[in-house]
Amino acid sequence: MSVQPTPVTAIIADDEPRLARYLQERLAALWPELAIVGVAVNGPEAQALITREAPDIAFLDIRMPALSGLEVAQGAARDVRIVFVTAYDQYAVAAFERAAVDYLLKPVSDERLAETVARLKVSAAATPSVDIASVLAAIERLDPARATPRHLAWIRASRGNEVILVDVDDVAYFQANDKYTSVFTAQGESLIRTPLKELAAQLDQAHYWQVHRSTIVNARHIATTTRDLAGRVVLRLKTRPEPVHVSRAYAHLFKQM
């Protein structure tokens, strides 16, 4: 009787369930033998999954609630292979490359994921030669503030029943909307779950200006500024028909305009 090989196992951690589901679907297509033994939506859940399931591989989003992917990886056993999934490039990516830990840059392409799968298959029987400490050290060498990632470039957003990929440069403005944040482009409105405050920290503040406690506008999309009868600043945009109102707390941004 032939002995069946022990299956390679993995967990996925991403605070956006749609993205986790997308990665799981693509892995199933590219590596059918890989067993996904759990999906986490935040850092503590990922940590618990790794402890309970002892997976061979952990696909970790970097930005997650409570614990980041880096912090989860730091506490993982040395024999867990870490693949970081990130929407950011340069600082983090360079560090991961130097430390020989793989990464996937969002949006994840099949070609890039296939490279990762091939690398993981080759190394399946080997003892990992790099631990997370070297990754963190590489990040610190690149930037004393733990290499704050480059600004957000792409967003996966919901529009109806679809998940669409939005270039951040195409966004005219973001607006807080109950439990979601609305993303307005020339093509229409879509939704993301990232709170406006958290989103603001990921955007280039040279171009994305907070003009209201619930609104961030892309300055490159501003066509004109006027004042209404009450003296409040009103923005007209190049790519959206509706006006955007500036609260008095942020009116100083437009004194020279």
Helices and strands as residue ranges (DSSP letters): E 9-13, H 17-30, E 35-40, H 43-53, E 57-61, H 69-74, E 81-86, H 91-98, E 102-105, H 110-122, H 132-142, E 154-159, E 162-167, G 168-170, E 173-177, E 180-185, E 188-192, H 196-202, E 208-212, E 215-218, G 219-221, E 222-227, E 233-237, E 244-245, G 248-254
